[in-house]
């Protein structure tokens, strides 16, 4: 009872510290008098206190509305005071559907996976000589095999020796895959797609090359099954046909690694005491550092060098 009486006395005291005129002024402006800090004698609320209270609330609402308004702008930058159009002519378009769907996946992979990228070069001189001189023994017609077929076989051989590269993380457990399905990043008018070439370990180079052309055509024509974008072991992102050397490919989760291939070039390499012209392929291997460490990644790259290098015919 004493506690309730104290609360009632306090409420009477608070109301008594505000004159009837100020009470009416606050009520007309829709201000709760108990929310206003008084600056008068003994904390008495004055008319200026109510005006200051209203002004401060308006400033906060304006700032909040400004932030919310610009958070949805196409620039994706918060707090920009000007539109792009205020500086010149622009052309605003919708993000292509494929890129709109893959964007959140890439952001999540880049922000949640501790990426490490190892750069190296592979001497593919003998491999290229072999590939460019392949002919059908029956009709002597040239056989065309894409360099990616050789890389797919080399990756499969390496994953057999280093199974961490053919795994996925599931909480505190590691899922080791017994299959070898290689994802190939395909550039299409609709955006980048990554279909899988299944059971690479069971197929010949020519079969892989033919399947790659077929699946790339299906992607560009949007005739591929959605399931073919899932269930991969590792991904290849090749820019060799366009140009460039090294880059940092983003891991295609839930896979734990991806290899980027740049444009091969002839370089002078010091071999046997003198410089010789060799065809060198730049590679960029990104891996999830939670499951693959640097030493293992270096060994993986060395294994690729052997498979695609001078002894490639024995390895592939």
C-alpha positions as CSV (number, residue, x, y, z in Angstrom):
1,X,0.0,0.0,0.0
2,X,2.8,2.4,0.9
3,X,4.5,1.6,-2.5
4,X,1.3,2.3,-4.4
5,X,0.8,5.6,-2.5
6,X,4.3,6.7,-3.4
7,X,3.6,6.1,-7.1
8,X,0.4,8.1,-6.9
9,X,2.1,11.0,-5.2
10,X,4.8,11.0,-7.8
11,X,2.2,11.1,-10.7
12,X,0.4,14.0,-8.9
13,X,3.8,15.8,-8.5
14,X,4.7,15.3,-12.2
15,X,1.3,16.7,-13.4
16,X,1.5,19.5,-10.9
17,X,4.9,20.6,-12.4
18,X,3.0,21.4,-15.6
19,X,0.7,24.4,-15.8
20,X,-2.8,23.9,-17.3
21,X,-1.8,26.1,-20.3
22,X,1.2,24.0,-21.1
23,X,-0.9,20.8,-20.7
24,X,-3.4,22.2,-23.2
25,X,-0.6,23.2,-25.6
26,X,1.0,19.8,-25.5
27,X,-2.4,18.1,-26.0
28,X,-3.2,20.2,-29.0
29,X,0.1,19.2,-30.6
30,X,-0.3,15.5,-29.8
31,X,2.7,15.4,-27.4
32,X,2.7,13.2,-24.3
33,X,3.9,15.5,-21.6
34,X,5.6,12.7,-19.7
35,X,8.0,12.3,-22.6
36,X,9.2,15.9,-22.6
37,X,12.3,16.9,-20.6
38,X,11.6,20.0,-18.6
39,X,14.1,22.8,-18.4
40,X,12.3,25.0,-15.9
41,X,12.7,25.3,-12.2
42,X,12.6,21.9,-10.5
43,X,12.2,20.3,-14.0
44,X,9.1,22.2,-14.8
45,X,8.0,21.7,-18.5
46,X,7.9,24.9,-20.5
47,X,6.5,25.8,-23.9
48,X,9.9,25.9,-25.5
49,X,10.6,22.4,-24.1
50,X,7.6,21.0,-26.1
51,X,8.8,22.8,-29.3
52,X,12.3,21.4,-28.9
53,X,10.8,17.9,-28.3
54,X,8.8,18.1,-31.5
55,X,11.8,19.5,-33.5
56,X,14.1,16.7,-32.3
57,X,11.5,14.0,-33.2
58,X,11.1,15.5,-36.7
59,X,14.8,15.4,-37.3
60,X,15.0,11.8,-36.3
61,X,12.1,10.8,-38.5
62,X,13.6,12.7,-41.5
63,X,16.9,10.9,-41.1
64,X,15.2,7.5,-40.8
65,X,13.0,8.1,-43.8
66,X,16.0,9.3,-45.9
67,X,17.9,6.1,-45.0
68,X,15.0,3.8,-45.8
69,X,14.3,5.6,-49.0
70,X,17.9,5.4,-50.3
71,X,18.4,1.8,-49.1
72,X,16.2,0.6,-51.9
73,X,18.0,2.6,-54.7
74,X,19.7,0.7,-57.5
75,X,23.1,1.8,-56.3
76,X,22.9,-0.3,-53.2
77,X,24.8,2.4,-51.3
78,X,23.1,3.8,-48.2
79,X,22.9,7.5,-47.6
80,X,23.7,8.8,-51.1
81,X,22.3,12.3,-51.4
82,X,22.0,12.3,-55.2
83,X,20.6,10.1,-57.9
84,X,22.9,8.9,-60.7
85,X,20.5,10.7,-63.2
86,X,21.3,14.0,-61.7
87,X,24.8,13.9,-63.2
88,X,23.9,12.9,-66.7
89,X,21.9,10.5,-68.9
90,X,21.5,6.9,-67.6
91,X,19.8,3.7,-68.7
92,X,18.2,1.8,-65.9
93,X,17.4,-1.9,-66.5
94,X,16.4,-4.9,-64.5
95,X,19.2,-7.3,-63.5
96,X,19.0,-10.4,-65.8
97,X,17.2,-13.3,-64.2
98,X,20.1,-15.7,-64.0
99,X,22.3,-13.0,-62.4
100,X,19.6,-12.1,-60.0
101,X,19.2,-15.7,-58.9
102,X,23.0,-16.3,-58.6
103,X,23.9,-13.0,-56.9
104,X,22.8,-13.9,-53.3
105,X,24.5,-17.3,-53.7
106,X,27.8,-15.6,-54.6
107,X,27.5,-13.0,-51.9
108,X,26.9,-15.7,-49.3
109,X,29.8,-17.9,-50.6
110,X,32.2,-14.9,-50.6
111,X,31.2,-13.7,-47.1
112,X,30.9,-17.1,-45.4
113,X,33.8,-19.1,-46.9
114,X,37.4,-18.2,-46.0
115,X,38.8,-18.1,-49.5
116,X,42.5,-18.6,-50.3
117,X,43.7,-18.4,-53.9
118,X,46.9,-20.0,-55.1
119,X,48.3,-18.9,-58.4
120,X,50.6,-21.0,-60.6
121,X,51.5,-21.8,-64.2
122,X,51.5,-25.2,-66.0
123,X,53.7,-26.1,-68.9
124,X,51.3,-27.5,-71.5
125,X,53.6,-27.5,-74.5
126,X,53.5,-31.3,-75.1
127,X,49.8,-31.4,-74.3
128,X,48.9,-28.8,-76.9
129,X,51.1,-30.4,-79.5
130,X,49.3,-33.7,-78.9
131,X,45.9,-32.1,-78.9
132,X,46.4,-30.2,-82.1
133,X,47.7,-33.2,-84.0
134,X,45.0,-35.7,-83.1
135,X,43.5,-37.4,-86.2
136,X,41.1,-40.2,-86.8
137,X,43.1,-43.2,-88.0
138,X,40.3,-44.4,-90.2
139,X,39.7,-41.3,-92.3
140,X,42.6,-39.1,-91.3
141,X,40.2,-36.3,-90.3
142,X,41.3,-34.0,-87.4
143,X,39.8,-34.7,-84.0
144,X,38.9,-31.6,-82.0
145,X,39.2,-31.9,-78.3
146,X,38.8,-28.9,-76.0
147,X,41.7,-28.2,-73.5
148,X,39.0,-28.4,-70.7
149,X,38.6,-32.1,-71.3
150,X,42.3,-32.6,-70.3
151,X,41.9,-30.3,-67.3
152,X,38.8,-32.3,-66.2
153,X,40.7,-35.6,-66.3
154,X,43.7,-34.0,-64.5
155,X,41.4,-32.7,-61.7
156,X,39.8,-36.1,-61.3
157,X,43.2,-37.7,-60.9
158,X,44.3,-35.1,-58.3
159,X,41.1,-35.4,-56.3
160,X,41.6,-39.1,-56.0
161,X,45.0,-38.4,-54.3
162,X,43.7,-35.4,-52.3
163,X,40.0,-36.2,-51.3
164,X,39.6,-33.0,-49.4
165,X,39.1,-31.3,-52.7
166,X,36.1,-33.6,-53.5
167,X,34.2,-32.8,-50.3
168,X,31.6,-30.6,-48.7
169,X,31.2,-29.3,-45.2
170,X,28.0,-30.1,-43.3
171,X,28.2,-28.4,-39.9
172,X,31.0,-30.1,-38.0
173,X,31.2,-33.0,-40.4
174,X,32.9,-33.5,-43.8
175,X,31.1,-35.3,-46.7
176,X,33.6,-37.1,-48.9
177,X,32.2,-37.8,-52.4
178,X,33.0,-41.0,-54.2
179,X,31.8,-39.6,-57.5
180,X,33.6,-37.1,-59.8
181,X,31.3,-34.5,-61.3
182,X,33.1,-31.4,-62.6
183,X,31.2,-28.1,-63.0
184,X,32.0,-25.9,-66.0
185,X,31.2,-22.2,-65.9
186,X,29.4,-21.4,-69.1
187,X,29.0,-17.8,-70.3
188,X,25.6,-17.3,-71.8
189,X,23.5,-14.3,-73.0
190,X,21.4,-14.9,-69.9
191,X,24.3,-14.9,-67.4
192,X,26.8,-17.4,-66.0
193,X,25.7,-21.0,-65.6
194,X,27.6,-23.9,-64.1
195,X,26.3,-27.3,-65.3
196,X,28.0,-30.5,-64.2
197,X,29.8,-33.1,-66.4
198,X,29.0,-36.3,-64.6
199,X,31.4,-39.3,-63.9
200,X,34.4,-37.7,-65.5
201,X,36.6,-40.6,-64.3
202,X,34.6,-43.0,-66.4
203,X,34.7,-41.1,-69.7
204,X,37.3,-40.7,-72.5
205,X,38.7,-37.3,-73.6
206,X,36.6,-37.2,-76.8
207,X,33.4,-38.1,-75.0
208,X,34.0,-35.3,-72.4
209,X,34.7,-32.8,-75.2
210,X,31.5,-33.7,-77.0
211,X,29.4,-33.6,-73.8
212,X,30.8,-30.2,-72.9
213,X,29.7,-28.8,-76.3
214,X,26.3,-30.3,-75.9
215,X,25.7,-29.1,-72.4
216,X,27.0,-25.6,-73.2
217,X,24.5,-25.4,-76.1
218,X,21.6,-26.5,-73.8
219,X,22.6,-23.7,-71.3
220,X,22.6,-21.0,-74.0
221,X,19.2,-22.2,-75.2
222,X,17.8,-22.5,-71.7
223,X,17.0,-26.2,-72.3
224,X,19.0,-27.7,-69.5
225,X,17.5,-29.5,-66.4
226,X,17.8,-27.5,-63.2
227,X,19.2,-30.5,-61.4
228,X,22.4,-30.4,-63.6
229,X,23.5,-27.3,-61.7
230,X,23.8,-29.2,-58.4
231,X,25.9,-32.2,-57.1
232,X,29.3,-31.2,-58.2
233,X,32.8,-32.1,-57.0
234,X,34.7,-29.1,-58.2
235,X,34.3,-26.3,-60.7
236,X,36.4,-24.9,-63.6
237,X,36.1,-21.3,-64.6
238,X,38.0,-20.7,-67.9
239,X,38.7,-17.3,-69.3
240,X,41.4,-18.7,-71.6
241,X,39.4,-18.1,-74.8
242,X,38.9,-14.4,-73.8
243,X,42.2,-13.3,-72.2
244,X,43.7,-12.4,-68.9
245,X,46.0,-14.4,-66.7
246,X,45.3,-14.7,-62.9
247,X,42.1,-13.9,-61.0
248,X,40.2,-15.0,-57.9
249,X,37.3,-17.3,-58.7
250,X,34.6,-17.5,-56.0
251,X,34.0,-21.0,-54.7
252,X,30.7,-22.5,-55.9
253,X,29.3,-23.7,-52.5
254,X,28.8,-26.4,-51.2
255,X,31.9,-27.3,-53.1
256,X,35.2,-26.4,-51.4
257,X,37.3,-25.5,-54.4
258,X,37.3,-23.9,-57.9
259,X,40.1,-23.5,-60.4
260,X,40.3,-20.6,-62.8
261,X,42.2,-20.9,-66.1
262,X,43.6,-17.9,-67.9
263,X,44.9,-17.4,-71.5
264,X,47.9,-19.7,-72.3
265,X,50.9,-17.9,-73.7
266,X,54.4,-18.8,-75.0
267,X,57.1,-17.8,-72.5
268,X,60.8,-18.2,-72.3
269,X,61.4,-20.8,-69.5
270,X,64.9,-21.7,-68.2
271,X,65.3,-25.4,-68.7
272,X,68.5,-27.5,-68.8
273,X,70.8,-24.5,-68.6
274,X,69.1,-22.4,-71.3
275,X,65.9,-20.6,-72.1
276,X,63.3,-22.4,-74.2
277,X,59.9,-21.3,-75.6
278,X,57.1,-23.1,-73.7
279,X,53.3,-22.8,-73.7
280,X,52.3,-21.8,-70.2
281,X,48.8,-22.0,-68.8
282,X,48.0,-19.7,-65.8
283,X,45.8,-21.2,-63.1
284,X,44.1,-19.8,-60.0
285,X,43.0,-22.3,-57.4
286,X,40.6,-21.0,-54.8
287,X,39.9,-23.2,-51.8
288,X,38.0,-23.3,-48.5
289,X,40.7,-22.8,-45.9
290,X,38.5,-24.6,-43.3
291,X,39.1,-27.9,-45.0
292,X,42.1,-27.4,-47.3
293,X,45.4,-26.0,-46.1
294,X,48.1,-24.2,-48.2
295,X,50.5,-27.2,-48.3
296,X,47.8,-29.5,-49.6
297,X,46.8,-26.9,-52.2
298,X,50.4,-26.5,-53.4
299,X,50.7,-30.3,-53.8
300,X,47.4,-30.4,-55.7
301,X,48.8,-27.8,-58.1
302,X,52.0,-29.8,-58.5
303,X,49.9,-32.9,-59.3
304,X,48.1,-30.9,-62.1
305,X,51.5,-29.9,-63.5
306,X,52.5,-33.6,-63.8
307,X,49.1,-34.6,-65.3
308,X,49.2,-31.8,-67.9
309,X,52.9,-31.5,-68.3
310,X,55.5,-33.6,-70.1
311,X,54.1,-36.9,-68.7
312,X,50.5,-36.0,-69.4
313,X,49.9,-39.0,-71.8
314,X,50.7,-41.4,-68.9
315,X,48.6,-39.5,-66.4
316,X,45.5,-38.7,-68.5
